[in-house]
């Protein structure tokens, strides 16, 4: 990196003014190759993304604000048909049924729909990503032939009836039963009590003609755990529930009101034996249960594992929404002027204010990191689902990666949408600028398809398990104590997703790394070390928990629940940072690389600043070094400022995706009109005198 | 404080289990006197609050979800009339016109309306708090007699037309002009360009018949700055704009859709000279300008100062909304069970999970702090507006206090509403549980009536000014360097609001305070020291800025903008902590005091944890001490757990205010039903065997 001084910011910019006043050396500012960077961001499924964006840019699939929830629902249902007609939603289905067996591409296209209307996206996700996907992945060929064509064509709108009022995250404890009756060769689906009603089920309130119902499979008086059953819900002719089935409308929600979520309950509803989606477990005519997966636990997780695509796609959709928001907010901030700090007649551009840069650029950096991390996740997903790499270990890695990234990106999206809305003031609150609308719709992304807090605990358990494996045989307690008590820690970090076998063996090397906060290796060491040490610390604290009675072990875990979640979060942040850094290595253009490096550094340093207390109290950074982090960040903001518009333009969304009145250049037009008015007034001498100025003159004369 | 062990939590609680397992000493757990604490929280205007809550509990004034924005608008307009009929909104107006000159009581009652419908609250605020208030405070007796009766009765719905599309926070730069025409003795109101349209104006889109329009007063070719003018907008008979006036509807917003915000513009609209609200500035028939306040700057701030009640009331409304959310979410968390960690048959109550406690109790503590701080603010407001203490200094202190507290409480409300919604999972997203609805409506509270970020900068400027005053004559540079470079700082902190002339003169005393993190004095020292040192540090950095050319001074300020805002935030946090501590001193009941002390400690320690990196890198806490903060917090959570329901019940809101399906006890009923079902099934032997259990038995036999 060369040491440079900004040239792109306006003369009024406080940052550039100082630089000029300092008489600092002037170098040529690097240029971002926006087109090439845009290509890289589009990733492996660029064509599909562009095709999906073209679709999402059409008014017919876009959200109309202010509809009642019933109007919105019927609009979205109509839009689903449009997606079918435009071949937008069948990529993951078998070629022989009209799909293209393209799992990664399917998700890539799906993600982009969020820019049209998140309700449309999620309703499509319910129909094809959950309902259709369950039939495809949990059912067998007979099921595919029988139901997939109708599901794909939307002839059979359906539900994914897993969650119950009483159990969301803890799917193993759902209480709906499917009891096999040998005499009639039927399963009897039953809801034993109110808490076992299916709840929050998309398509349940109105449109669903059928459902994949998850229930405890009981045959020959043995409960074989949760299995999936295909159940007809409504009479297609009348839309009425079939006998034994009832339900309720979940009503209006905080967002996503284009989807008819509802509740379902079953009173001894009989379905044919063959409606069990029997890929992983089957019941013979005589009631004998069989499964290719002997362990009930593993069988359960295998069945649930097919649901990972929901998490993968929410991760991508959250990134897309963050991009749209930042593209609008940063364009507005580059035009909007407020307060004339530097001159009596010229007001400052918002984006030249340090705080405004902090608010928007740190989130821009995180969005880039999340975007590159998502691309890796999607590739991993495609590897597994295409069969290219689908060992058990691959599947577990995919699950862990999705469980790590989805929480961060969905929370980030809400945070970014809110910060953008606030950064645009009252204008940000108007629906015409879409921040508030997107935020309301994306709100539930942080708790559905795996509650973020629960997902992070899954990640933590995996980290602990990997950690225990690495140290099998090692003197665990001694090692961990060493890590905890010393200023510098020794730990081996294996994520299961990659080998980060990094040793920070002595405090000397930590000090060295601390001297290079801006260096890639310095950042990597600090971020990796933190994950290693946190996992080691909790691991040590939980040592021997397995030998305690259940309630004591649970109590011990609970005392460290917060640390566990924080360790998982640290791990996920490291994954994002590594993805950003790997993407950086693939950039050819020197100018782009330089600017993107600044952004990656901003991301890395923001993480270090966020967790600075940890680095300080564990001796990883000295007090003095700690105090430089904020200063470095402030300098990076100034260096990113000239490229902010390029960096958001590389996201590649058009006006048809942003659809924000403030991102149309209207603000610049208004500013220009106002400034021209005042300039002409001053030039013509028609401007009224200012009382303040007159008083000052008077005061001068009287002195 | 006595050392005690929880008794209230259920046997299944991980926390209590450990305590029992430790065989720790068992003391009598203190009891909270909920009624007395409730009284204290209601504060000085308890009667008015209770009366307002009674009103807010009636269906007729409550929000109906799912209305279109036009339906919602007309419902709210009708509700305003109901408020008039119920004497709910006139307390601040003059007694001689039917009010009661009760400024504090007026705000207290107003704040409680947020529980009915924030749109109703803010629409009432527009009509009586802004429009009516401007006529009252900026106008003179003639204006009062002429317009207040119609404003009070809602015969004249009106607008407060200050903000323009081009200028929000920077009111001094608005561009609408009011030019005096001596010949006709009229003011000519004119909008020179698009950016000068009035924007986001409540009542402007539909209902407003008149407006107080803020414009640059120009007479005899001199601009005397922003003044307020009473302007008729619409023909009451037809609802059409009067000649020369036009506008637009702002359309749907992220929330508060019961209010018809809109835009207004004026093309040479003539109004009588006497429509100038002339309390602080007047124009004679011949065009001579006069004012009792000579300085144009001070005059401007005096006029704007009458608007402080908006900030005061938003602070209170934000606290009320936070209370409602926590009361619902904590009740639900105390009933809801998920995952059976401690036993094979019993699931954990959510509120026994450490992370859940962290999420909700830290916000509960902050809500108490914000509530007590608000009561102080409201008293200060009443002192000033009643005339009891209304010197210039009092008014400035009031402004600064409001500017400090409103940002924290409104951001806190959004944060709390969101955390509560997430803590309730999918149920939290349903509008029937209200978190999402309240959050959407309160969103704009963080940017209107003073953008939070801008307000904090006002506070920072005040802190810097006070700091400079204290040290006039002292060797500023040397002192500041000392503060920055030493492990322990010396600084004198004068808030303007109170004298916190506290010296932390040597590092010995800082170390001592660090040893007492749980002590009131330890917390006070740490929090105060941070404010002092941050202000001193920025003060030193900005020293001499006044002598630099404007653009250089602005650049210097901008380089420290982030620090300035953080210093202001630290100051506001200290004010909240002090208010909580002062309230504690007034608690008589020993049990209540003990529990509330835990909550205050949780608040104090959470602040210290949030800013731990600062304490560490400035040598205020040692590495080792820093590591204990999180542990202390975790212990406090366990100690607060048995009292969580008491602490939210003391807020005193009834089911008619919560109106959340999940806070009705329905969850407990469902849980009981489910557990009874399983218990009976086990007792009767009709429960199916579990495949896992059978496999385990089989494995045991085969061994």
Interface residues (C-beta under 8 A of the other chain):
Chain A: X12 X14 X15 X17 X18 X21 X65 X66 X68 X69 X163 X165 X166 X167 X168 X169 X170 X173 X175 X192 X193 X194 X195 X196 X199 X200 X216 X218 X221 X222 X223 X224 X225 X250 X251 X252 X253 X254 X255 X289 X295 X296 X297 X338 X339 X340 X341 X342 X343 X344 X347 X348 X352 X353 X354 X355 X358 X414 X418 X421 X422 X425 X426 X428 X429 X430 X431 X432 X435 X436 X437 X439 X440 X443 X444 X446 X447 X448 X451 X452 X453 X550 X551 X552 X554 X555 X556 X557 X558 X559 X560 X561 X562 X563 X565 X609 X612 X613 X616 X617 X618 X619 X623 X624 X626 X627 X630 X634 X669 X670 X671 X673 X674 X677 X688 X689 X690 X691 X692 X694 X695
Chain B: X12 X14 X15 X17 X18 X21 X65 X66 X68 X69 X163 X165 X166 X167 X168 X169 X170 X173 X175 X192 X193 X194 X195 X196 X199 X200 X218 X221 X222 X223 X224 X225 X250 X251 X252 X253 X254 X255 X289 X295 X296 X297 X338 X339 X340 X341 X342 X343 X344 X347 X348 X352 X353 X354 X355 X358 X414 X418 X421 X422 X425 X426 X428 X429 X430 X431 X432 X435 X436 X437 X439 X440 X443 X444 X446 X447 X448 X451 X452 X453 X550 X551 X552 X554 X555 X556 X557 X558 X559 X560 X561 X562 X563 X565 X609 X612 X613 X616 X617 X618 X619 X623 X624 X626 X627 X630 X634 X669 X670 X671 X673 X674 X677 X688 X689 X690 X691 X692 X694 X695
